Amino acid sequence: MRVLIVCGAGASSTFVAQRLRRAAAARGVDVTPVPSSAAAAPDLLPDADVVLAGAHLGGQLAELEAAAAAAAVPFAVLADAARADGDELLDTTLAAAAAAGRTS
């Protein structure tokens, strides 16, 4: 499952991707986290299975969510991505995929 992780400039999404990758490996779940800036995210959406976006994106969230919906990609907002542990990130990812009828 390819998970697009979006933050403002792309730096914090790299840390989130690392935590998600470790948790997925520990549980034996095939996940490929892809960190991205908000500006680059629309180009990466077509290849994503799930999009996780940081709540700190504020006004950009609605635009990103609409782009994800247009691409039929499940979208979830991370309330506090900087503090979320890997298991929480993986649970959010799997829940978004399941809600959209996608499997890992």
CNS distance restraints for C-alpha pairs under 8 A (distance, minus, plus):
assign (resid   1 and name CA) (resid  30 and name CA) 6.12 0.50 0.50
assign (resid   1 and name CA) (resid  31 and name CA) 4.74 0.50 0.50
assign (resid   1 and name CA) (resid  32 and name CA) 6.01 0.50 0.50
assign (resid   1 and name CA) (resid  48 and name CA) 7.83 0.50 0.50
assign (resid   1 and name CA) (resid  49 and name CA) 5.90 0.50 0.50
assign (resid   1 and name CA) (resid  50 and name CA) 7.73 0.50 0.50
assign (resid   1 and name CA) (resid 104 and name CA) 5.68 0.50 0.50
assign (resid   2 and name CA) (resid  31 and name CA) 5.93 0.50 0.50
assign (resid   2 and name CA) (resid  32 and name CA) 4.72 0.50 0.50
assign (resid   2 and name CA) (resid  33 and name CA) 5.96 0.50 0.50
assign (resid   2 and name CA) (resid  34 and name CA) 7.05 0.50 0.50
assign (resid   2 and name CA) (resid  47 and name CA) 7.36 0.50 0.50
assign (resid   2 and name CA) (resid  48 and name CA) 5.15 0.50 0.50
assign (resid   2 and name CA) (resid  49 and name CA) 5.19 0.50 0.50
assign (resid   2 and name CA) (resid  50 and name CA) 6.70 0.50 0.50
assign (resid   3 and name CA) (resid  31 and name CA) 6.95 0.50 0.50
assign (resid   3 and name CA) (resid  32 and name CA) 6.01 0.50 0.50
assign (resid   3 and name CA) (resid  33 and name CA) 4.70 0.50 0.50
assign (resid   3 and name CA) (resid  34 and name CA) 5.84 0.50 0.50
assign (resid   3 and name CA) (resid  48 and name CA) 5.79 0.50 0.50
assign (resid   3 and name CA) (resid  49 and name CA) 5.93 0.50 0.50
assign (resid   3 and name CA) (resid  50 and name CA) 4.92 0.50 0.50
assign (resid   3 and name CA) (resid  51 and name CA) 5.76 0.50 0.50
assign (resid   3 and name CA) (resid  52 and name CA) 7.16 0.50 0.50
assign (resid   3 and name CA) (resid  93 and name CA) 7.63 0.50 0.50
assign (resid   4 and name CA) (resid  33 and name CA) 6.08 0.50 0.50
assign (resid   4 and name CA) (resid  34 and name CA) 4.78 0.50 0.50
assign (resid   4 and name CA) (resid  35 and name CA) 6.07 0.50 0.50
assign (resid   4 and name CA) (resid  36 and name CA) 6.90 0.50 0.50
assign (resid   4 and name CA) (resid  41 and name CA) 7.68 0.50 0.50
assign (resid   4 and name CA) (resid  44 and name CA) 7.52 0.50 0.50
assign (resid   4 and name CA) (resid  45 and name CA) 7.35 0.50 0.50
assign (resid   4 and name CA) (resid  48 and name CA) 5.90 0.50 0.50
assign (resid   4 and name CA) (resid  49 and name CA) 7.74 0.50 0.50
assign (resid   4 and name CA) (resid  50 and name CA) 6.24 0.50 0.50
assign (resid   4 and name CA) (resid  51 and name CA) 4.69 0.50 0.50
assign (resid   4 and name CA) (resid  52 and name CA) 6.14 0.50 0.50
assign (resid   5 and name CA) (resid  13 and name CA) 5.65 0.50 0.50
assign (resid   5 and name CA) (resid  16 and name CA) 7.51 0.50 0.50
assign (resid   5 and name CA) (resid  17 and name CA) 6.89 0.50 0.50
assign (resid   5 and name CA) (resid  33 and name CA) 6.81 0.50 0.50
assign (resid   5 and name CA) (resid  34 and name CA) 5.86 0.50 0.50
assign (resid   5 and name CA) (resid  35 and name CA) 4.78 0.50 0.50
assign (resid   5 and name CA) (resid  36 and name CA) 5.90 0.50 0.50
assign (resid   5 and name CA) (resid  51 and name CA) 5.98 0.50 0.50
assign (resid   5 and name CA) (resid  52 and name CA) 4.83 0.50 0.50
assign (resid   5 and name CA) (resid  53 and name CA) 5.85 0.50 0.50
assign (resid   6 and name CA) (resid  10 and name CA) 6.70 0.50 0.50
assign (resid   6 and name CA) (resid  13 and name CA) 5.90 0.50 0.50
assign (resid   6 and name CA) (resid  35 and name CA) 6.18 0.50 0.50
assign (resid   6 and name CA) (resid  36 and name CA) 4.93 0.50 0.50
assign (resid   6 and name CA) (resid  37 and name CA) 5.52 0.50 0.50
assign (resid   6 and name CA) (resid  38 and name CA) 5.73 0.50 0.50
assign (resid   6 and name CA) (resid  41 and name CA) 6.73 0.50 0.50
assign (resid   6 and name CA) (resid  51 and name CA) 7.43 0.50 0.50
assign (resid   6 and name CA) (resid  52 and name CA) 6.19 0.50 0.50
assign (resid   6 and name CA) (resid  53 and name CA) 4.66 0.50 0.50
assign (resid   6 and name CA) (resid  54 and name CA) 6.41 0.50 0.50
assign (resid   7 and name CA) (resid  11 and name CA) 7.35 0.50 0.50
assign (resid   7 and name CA) (resid  12 and name CA) 6.43 0.50 0.50
assign (resid   7 and name CA) (resid  13 and name CA) 5.56 0.50 0.50
assign (resid   7 and name CA) (resid  36 and name CA) 6.54 0.50 0.50
assign (resid   7 and name CA) (resid  37 and name CA) 5.26 0.50 0.50
assign (resid   7 and name CA) (resid  38 and name CA) 5.75 0.50 0.50
assign (resid   7 and name CA) (resid  53 and name CA) 6.19 0.50 0.50
assign (resid   7 and name CA) (resid  54 and name CA) 5.55 0.50 0.50
assign (resid   7 and name CA) (resid  56 and name CA) 7.68 0.50 0.50
assign (resid   7 and name CA) (resid  57 and name CA) 6.67 0.50 0.50
assign (resid   8 and name CA) (resid  37 and name CA) 5.26 0.50 0.50
assign (resid   8 and name CA) (resid  38 and name CA) 5.22 0.50 0.50
assign (resid   8 and name CA) (resid  39 and name CA) 7.79 0.50 0.50
assign (resid   8 and name CA) (resid  56 and name CA) 7.84 0.50 0.50
assign (resid   8 and name CA) (resid  57 and name CA) 6.19 0.50 0.50
assign (resid   9 and name CA) (resid  36 and name CA) 7.47 0.50 0.50
assign (resid   9 and name CA) (resid  37 and name CA) 4.52 0.50 0.50
assign (resid   9 and name CA) (resid  38 and name CA) 6.64 0.50 0.50
assign (resid   9 and name CA) (resid  39 and name CA) 7.86 0.50 0.50
assign (resid  10 and name CA) (resid  14 and name CA) 6.65 0.50 0.50
assign (resid  10 and name CA) (resid  35 and name CA) 6.26 0.50 0.50
assign (resid  10 and name CA) (resid  36 and name CA) 4.77 0.50 0.50
assign (resid  10 and name CA) (resid  37 and name CA) 3.95 0.50 0.50
assign (resid  10 and name CA) (resid  38 and name CA) 7.35 0.50 0.50
assign (resid  11 and name CA) (resid  15 and name CA) 7.26 0.50 0.50
assign (resid  11 and name CA) (resid  37 and name CA) 7.73 0.50 0.50
assign (resid  12 and name CA) (resid  16 and name CA) 6.40 0.50 0.50
assign (resid  12 and name CA) (resid  82 and name CA) 7.05 0.50 0.50
assign (resid  13 and name CA) (resid  17 and name CA) 5.96 0.50 0.50
assign (resid  13 and name CA) (resid  35 and name CA) 4.92 0.50 0.50
assign (resid  13 and name CA) (resid  36 and name CA) 6.42 0.50 0.50
assign (resid  13 and name CA) (resid  37 and name CA) 7.74 0.50 0.50
assign (resid  14 and name CA) (resid  18 and name CA) 6.34 0.50 0.50
assign (resid  14 and name CA) (resid  34 and name CA) 7.98 0.50 0.50
assign (resid  14 and name CA) (resid  35 and name CA) 5.19 0.50 0.50
assign (resid  14 and name CA) (resid  36 and name CA) 7.80 0.50 0.50
assign (resid  15 and name CA) (resid  19 and name CA) 6.48 0.50 0.50
assign (resid  16 and name CA) (resid  20 and name CA) 6.18 0.50 0.50
assign (resid  16 and name CA) (resid  35 and name CA) 7.92 0.50 0.50
assign (resid  16 and name CA) (resid  81 and name CA) 6.79 0.50 0.50
assign (resid  16 and name CA) (resid  82 and name CA) 7.12 0.50 0.50
assign (resid  16 and name CA) (resid  84 and name CA) 7.91 0.50 0.50
assign (resid  16 and name CA) (resid  86 and name CA) 7.69 0.50 0.50
assign (resid  16 and name CA) (resid  89 and name CA) 7.98 0.50 0.50
assign (resid  17 and name CA) (resid  21 and name CA) 5.97 0.50 0.50
assign (resid  17 and name CA) (resid  33 and name CA) 5.22 0.50 0.50
assign (resid  17 and name CA) (resid  34 and name CA) 6.74 0.50 0.50
assign (resid  17 and name CA) (resid  35 and name CA) 6.14 0.50 0.50
assign (resid  18 and name CA) (resid  22 and name CA) 6.26 0.50 0.50
assign (resid  18 and name CA) (resid  33 and name CA) 7.82 0.50 0.50
assign (resid  19 and name CA) (resid  23 and name CA) 6.27 0.50 0.50
assign (resid  19 and name CA) (resid  85 and name CA) 6.57 0.50 0.50
assign (resid  19 and name CA) (resid  86 and name CA) 4.48 0.50 0.50
assign (resid  19 and name CA) (resid  89 and name CA) 7.79 0.50 0.50
assign (resid  20 and name CA) (resid  24 and name CA) 6.08 0.50 0.50
assign (resid  20 and name CA) (resid  33 and name CA) 7.05 0.50 0.50
assign (resid  20 and name CA) (resid  85 and name CA) 7.90 0.50 0.50
assign (resid  20 and name CA) (resid  86 and name CA) 4.65 0.50 0.50
assign (resid  20 and name CA) (resid  87 and name CA) 7.19 0.50 0.50
assign (resid  20 and name CA) (resid  89 and name CA) 5.87 0.50 0.50
assign (resid  20 and name CA) (resid  90 and name CA) 5.89 0.50 0.50
assign (resid  21 and name CA) (resid  25 and name CA) 6.16 0.50 0.50
assign (resid  21 and name CA) (resid  31 and name CA) 6.68 0.50 0.50
assign (resid  21 and name CA) (resid  32 and name CA) 7.01 0.50 0.50
assign (resid  21 and name CA) (resid  33 and name CA) 6.53 0.50 0.50
assign (resid  21 and name CA) (resid  86 and name CA) 7.61 0.50 0.50
assign (resid  22 and name CA) (resid  26 and name CA) 6.19 0.50 0.50
assign (resid  22 and name CA) (resid  86 and name CA) 6.84 0.50 0.50
assign (resid  23 and name CA) (resid  27 and name CA) 6.34 0.50 0.50
assign (resid  23 and name CA) (resid  86 and name CA) 4.99 0.50 0.50
assign (resid  23 and name CA) (resid  87 and name CA) 5.54 0.50 0.50
assign (resid  23 and name CA) (resid  90 and name CA) 6.70 0.50 0.50
assign (resid  24 and name CA) (resid  28 and name CA) 5.90 0.50 0.50
assign (resid  24 and name CA) (resid  29 and name CA) 4.81 0.50 0.50
assign (resid  24 and name CA) (resid  30 and name CA) 6.63 0.50 0.50
assign (resid  24 and name CA) (resid  31 and name CA) 6.26 0.50 0.50
assign (resid  24 and name CA) (resid  86 and name CA) 7.89 0.50 0.50
assign (resid  24 and name CA) (resid  87 and name CA) 7.89 0.50 0.50
assign (resid  24 and name CA) (resid  90 and name CA) 6.57 0.50 0.50
assign (resid  25 and name CA) (resid  29 and name CA) 6.04 0.50 0.50
assign (resid  25 and name CA) (resid  30 and name CA) 7.29 0.50 0.50
assign (resid  29 and name CA) (resid 104 and name CA) 7.05 0.50 0.50
assign (resid  30 and name CA) (resid 104 and name CA) 6.77 0.50 0.50
assign (resid  31 and name CA) (resid 104 and name CA) 7.73 0.50 0.50
assign (resid  36 and name CA) (resid  40 and name CA) 6.23 0.50 0.50
assign (resid  36 and name CA) (resid  41 and name CA) 5.92 0.50 0.50
assign (resid  37 and name CA) (resid  41 and name CA) 6.15 0.50 0.50
assign (resid  38 and name CA) (resid  42 and name CA) 7.78 0.50 0.50
assign (resid  38 and name CA) (resid  57 and name CA) 7.98 0.50 0.50
assign (resid  38 and name CA) (resid  60 and name CA) 7.78 0.50 0.50
assign (resid  38 and name CA) (resid  64 and name CA) 7.91 0.50 0.50
assign (resid  40 and name CA) (resid  44 and name CA) 6.83 0.50 0.50
assign (resid  41 and name CA) (resid  45 and name CA) 6.15 0.50 0.50
assign (resid  41 and name CA) (resid  64 and name CA) 7.91 0.50 0.50
assign (resid  42 and name CA) (resid  64 and name CA) 7.36 0.50 0.50
assign (resid  42 and name CA) (resid  67 and name CA) 6.77 0.50 0.50
assign (resid  44 and name CA) (resid  48 and name CA) 6.76 0.50 0.50
assign (resid  45 and name CA) (resid  51 and name CA) 7.73 0.50 0.50
assign (resid  45 and name CA) (resid  67 and name CA) 7.81 0.50 0.50
assign (resid  45 and name CA) (resid  68 and name CA) 6.53 0.50 0.50
assign (resid  45 and name CA) (resid  71 and name CA) 6.86 0.50 0.50
assign (resid  45 and name CA) (resid  73 and name CA) 7.37 0.50 0.50
assign (resid  46 and name CA) (resid  71 and name CA) 6.13 0.50 0.50
assign (resid  46 and name CA) (resid  73 and name CA) 7.85 0.50 0.50
assign (resid  48 and name CA) (resid  73 and name CA) 6.80 0.50 0.50
assign (resid  49 and name CA) (resid  73 and name CA) 5.86 0.50 0.50
assign (resid  49 and name CA) (resid  74 and name CA) 6.96 0.50 0.50
assign (resid  49 and name CA) (resid  97 and name CA) 7.40 0.50 0.50
assign (resid  49 and name CA) (resid 102 and name CA) 7.95 0.50 0.50
assign (resid  50 and name CA) (resid  73 and name CA) 5.70 0.50 0.50
assign (resid  50 and name CA) (resid  74 and name CA) 4.93 0.50 0.50
assign (resid  50 and name CA) (resid  75 and name CA) 6.01 0.50 0.50
assign (resid  50 and name CA) (resid  76 and name CA) 7.91 0.50 0.50
assign (resid  50 and name CA) (resid  93 and name CA) 6.77 0.50 0.50
assign (resid  50 and name CA) (resid  96 and name CA) 6.96 0.50 0.50
assign (resid  50 and name CA) (resid  97 and name CA) 6.37 0.50 0.50
assign (resid  51 and name CA) (resid  68 and name CA) 7.37 0.50 0.50
assign (resid  51 and name CA) (resid  73 and name CA) 6.91 0.50 0.50
assign (resid  51 and name CA) (resid  74 and name CA) 6.14 0.50 0.50
assign (resid  51 and name CA) (resid  75 and name CA) 4.73 0.50 0.50
assign (resid  51 and name CA) (resid  76 and name CA) 6.27 0.50 0.50
assign (resid  52 and name CA) (resid  75 and name CA) 6.02 0.50 0.50
assign (resid  52 and name CA) (resid  76 and name CA) 4.98 0.50 0.50
assign (resid  52 and name CA) (resid  77 and name CA) 5.75 0.50 0.50
assign (resid  52 and name CA) (resid  78 and name CA) 6.51 0.50 0.50
assign (resid  52 and name CA) (resid  93 and name CA) 7.39 0.50 0.50
assign (resid  53 and name CA) (resid  57 and name CA) 7.56 0.50 0.50
assign (resid  53 and name CA) (resid  61 and name CA) 7.42 0.50 0.50
assign (resid  53 and name CA) (resid  75 and name CA) 7.67 0.50 0.50
assign (resid  53 and name CA) (resid  76 and name CA) 6.37 0.50 0.50
assign (resid  53 and name CA) (resid  77 and name CA) 4.90 0.50 0.50
assign (resid  53 and name CA) (resid  78 and name CA) 5.83 0.50 0.50
assign (resid  54 and name CA) (resid  77 and name CA) 5.77 0.50 0.50
assign (resid  54 and name CA) (resid  78 and name CA) 4.88 0.50 0.50
assign (resid  54 and name CA) (resid  79 and name CA) 6.53 0.50 0.50
assign (resid  54 and name CA) (resid  80 and name CA) 6.91 0.50 0.50
assign (resid  54 and name CA) (resid  81 and name CA) 5.77 0.50 0.50
assign (resid  55 and name CA) (resid  61 and name CA) 7.38 0.50 0.50
assign (resid  55 and name CA) (resid  77 and name CA) 5.82 0.50 0.50
assign (resid  55 and name CA) (resid  78 and name CA) 5.68 0.50 0.50
assign (resid  55 and name CA) (resid  79 and name CA) 5.20 0.50 0.50
assign (resid  55 and name CA) (resid  80 and name CA) 6.81 0.50 0.50
assign (resid  55 and name CA) (resid  81 and name CA) 7.72 0.50 0.50
assign (resid  57 and name CA) (resid  61 and name CA) 5.84 0.50 0.50
assign (resid  59 and name CA) (resid  63 and name CA) 7.59 0.50 0.50
assign (resid  60 and name CA) (resid  64 and name CA) 6.15 0.50 0.50
assign (resid  61 and name CA) (resid  65 and name CA) 5.89 0.50 0.50
assign (resid  62 and name CA) (resid  66 and name CA) 6.10 0.50 0.50
assign (resid  63 and name CA) (resid  67 and name CA) 6.28 0.50 0.50
assign (resid  64 and name CA) (resid  68 and name CA) 6.17 0.50 0.50
assign (resid  65 and name CA) (resid  69 and name CA) 6.11 0.50 0.50
assign (resid  65 and name CA) (resid  75 and name CA) 6.30 0.50 0.50
assign (resid  66 and name CA) (resid  70 and name CA) 6.14 0.50 0.50
assign (resid  67 and name CA) (resid  71 and name CA) 6.29 0.50 0.50
assign (resid  68 and name CA) (resid  72 and name CA) 6.04 0.50 0.50
assign (resid  68 and name CA) (resid  73 and name CA) 5.03 0.50 0.50
assign (resid  68 and name CA) (resid  74 and name CA) 6.74 0.50 0.50
assign (resid  68 and name CA) (resid  75 and name CA) 6.44 0.50 0.50
assign (resid  69 and name CA) (resid  73 and name CA) 5.86 0.50 0.50
assign (resid  69 and name CA) (resid  74 and name CA) 7.10 0.50 0.50
assign (resid  69 and name CA) (resid  75 and name CA) 7.68 0.50 0.50
assign (resid  74 and name CA) (resid  96 and name CA) 5.83 0.50 0.50
assign (resid  74 and name CA) (resid  97 and name CA) 6.26 0.50 0.50
assign (resid  74 and name CA) (resid  99 and name CA) 7.98 0.50 0.50
assign (resid  74 and name CA) (resid 100 and name CA) 6.14 0.50 0.50
assign (resid  75 and name CA) (resid  96 and name CA) 6.70 0.50 0.50
assign (resid  76 and name CA) (resid  92 and name CA) 7.41 0.50 0.50
assign (resid  76 and name CA) (resid  93 and name CA) 7.71 0.50 0.50
assign (resid  76 and name CA) (resid  96 and name CA) 6.49 0.50 0.50
assign (resid  80 and name CA) (resid  84 and name CA) 6.18 0.50 0.50
assign (resid  84 and name CA) (resid  88 and name CA) 6.13 0.50 0.50
assign (resid  84 and name CA) (resid  89 and name CA) 6.45 0.50 0.50
assign (resid  85 and name CA) (resid  89 and name CA) 6.32 0.50 0.50
assign (resid  86 and name CA) (resid  90 and name CA) 6.07 0.50 0.50
assign (resid  87 and name CA) (resid  91 and name CA) 6.02 0.50 0.50
assign (resid  88 and name CA) (resid  92 and name CA) 6.15 0.50 0.50
assign (resid  89 and name CA) (resid  93 and name CA) 6.16 0.50 0.50
assign (resid  90 and name CA) (resid  94 and name CA) 6.08 0.50 0.50
assign (resid  91 and name CA) (resid  95 and name CA) 6.01 0.50 0.50
assign (resid  92 and name CA) (resid  96 and name CA) 6.16 0.50 0.50
assign (resid  93 and name CA) (resid  97 and name CA) 6.25 0.50 0.50
assign (resid  94 and name CA) (resid  98 and name CA) 5.99 0.50 0.50
assign (resid  94 and name CA) (resid 103 and name CA) 7.89 0.50 0.50
assign (resid  94 and name CA) (resid 104 and name CA) 7.23 0.50 0.50
assign (resid  95 and name CA) (resid  99 and name CA) 6.01 0.50 0.50
assign (resid  96 and name CA) (resid 100 and name CA) 6.40 0.50 0.50
assign (resid  97 and name CA) (resid 101 and name CA) 6.26 0.50 0.50
assign (resid  97 and name CA) (resid 102 and name CA) 4.83 0.50 0.50
assign (resid  97 and name CA) (resid 103 and name CA) 6.30 0.50 0.50
assign (resid  97 and name CA) (resid 104 and name CA) 7.55 0.50 0.50
assign (resid  98 and name CA) (resid 102 and name CA) 5.30 0.50 0.50
assign (resid  98 and name CA) (resid 103 and name CA) 6.20 0.50 0.50
